[in-house]
């Protein structure tokens, strides 16, 4: 079965569904190793993040 980078990122809590179609296309092409790096960075950032964070979402 082929590696699904978007599914792997989504499962790790990345907000890939908020990306543009073009950004999703780029992210889908990531290798397993690249996704692993992003997930490790996210975990490290999450460890030092405050308990409550605001989210900025632009709606057009």
WOVENDA-V211408 format. One record per backbone hydrogen bond with DSSP energy under -0.5 kcal/mol. NH is the residue of the N-H (numbers start at 1). CO is the residue of the C=O. E is the energy in kcal/mol with one decimal. If there is no record, write none. Layout:
nh=NH co=CO e=E
nh=NH co=CO e=E
This chain:
nh=5 co=3 e=-0.8
nh=5 co=28 e=-0.6
nh=8 co=4 e=-2.2
nh=9 co=5 e=-2.6
nh=10 co=6 e=-2.8
nh=11 co=7 e=-2.4
nh=12 co=8 e=-1.0
nh=12 co=9 e=-0.5
nh=13 co=10 e=-1.7
nh=14 co=9 e=-2.4
nh=16 co=14 e=-1.6
nh=18 co=15 e=-1.5
nh=19 co=16 e=-1.4
nh=24 co=20 e=-2.7
nh=25 co=21 e=-2.0
nh=26 co=22 e=-1.7
nh=27 co=23 e=-2.6
nh=28 co=24 e=-2.7
nh=29 co=25 e=-0.8
nh=29 co=26 e=-0.8
nh=30 co=27 e=-1.6
nh=35 co=31 e=-2.4
nh=36 co=32 e=-2.3
nh=37 co=33 e=-2.0
nh=38 co=34 e=-2.2
nh=39 co=35 e=-2.6
nh=40 co=36 e=-2.3
nh=41 co=37 e=-2.4
nh=42 co=38 e=-2.6
nh=43 co=39 e=-2.4
nh=44 co=40 e=-2.0
nh=45 co=41 e=-2.5
nh=46 co=42 e=-2.9
nh=47 co=43 e=-1.8
nh=48 co=44 e=-0.9
nh=48 co=45 e=-0.7
nh=49 co=45 e=-0.6
nh=49 co=46 e=-0.6
nh=57 co=55 e=-0.7
nh=59 co=57 e=-0.6
nh=60 co=58 e=-0.5
